[in-house]
Amino acid sequence: MNPDIQIIASANGAIGIDAVWENLAHGIRALDAVEAAARVVEDNVDDHSVGTGGLPNLDGIVELDASIMDGDNRAAGAVAALRGYRHPISVARAVLERLPHVLIVGDGAARFAQEIGAEAGELLTEEAEKIWSEGLTAAPGGLAGTILERAKALTTDPERAVGTVNFLARDLNGSLASAVSTSGWAWKWPGRAGDSPIPGAGNYCDSRFGSAACTGYGELALRTSTARTIVNRLAEGASPLEAGRSALLDLASLDEPTENMIMHVVVLSKDGEHAALSTQRGALYAWRDGNSKSTEVLERTYVSLEGGH
Ligand code: GLY
């Protein structure tokens, strides 16, 4: 097995790595691998942060964001606030391949999904609806202002509380690709787009240098272009660990309460060196390379933002 092939993902992506690993080992493109891996997680109804089973917006409607990027030419495709389609990552892939655009949103994204024959489906499961309605009932105050509190109350697992799935892959040719898919923040404002569908914020990939993707409180990544910042650092010669650390430390100057500073990143260099970091202790990620016997779920490097920067 070629040790240079590799996939790194958020922890909830382990099932996606397992599903695509043999194909990646047999030579499929990184771009095909990350799309196929994301589709597996989009179909996991037990994952309330992605695809079917994702938690809905303030109105009780599931809205999905996704993006995919080809590191060989930095072609990107993305959808935001897409309703009613099972695989936003594949709609994003079709945007990349079939439209002269990068990002389409809302009704326009749904219309495009219909035109390309994307699979429609009911995204709201009974369990997700129950969590949503209990969260509304428990809302301590006004609706919009308490999104963070409710998401945090939902679960103590930081990957799920502000969950998303992302994948970075390197194929046998040394090409890189990245994919991110999410139902975004539970109880989010209808039409809200997070960092996941925004190249440079939640997802960035350049086969010359490396790739990076985020999970967590997307507005932080939107404000600081986290994924692109990491790849810029890789281009300057930083290691994945140094690049990720510097992008997370940059969040400390945003003047946000410490409890809002939820950000996890995965980083993969063009040479196949990887890192995974988090502003929360104990956060996990999933990883496999050509030397591994199976997908490993490992702890991310913790980066403390206390003390400011
Ligand atoms: N990072 C995912 C989101 O904020 O929607």
Boltz pocket constraint, residues with backbone or C-beta under 6 A from the ligand:
constraints:
  - pocket:
      binder: B
      contacts: [[A, 162], [A, 163], [A, 164], [A, 182], [A, 183], [A, 184], [A, 185], [A, 193], [A, 194], [A, 195], [A, 196], [A, 202], [A, 214], [A, 215], [A, 216], [A, 217], [A, 218], [A, 219]]
      max_distance: 6.0
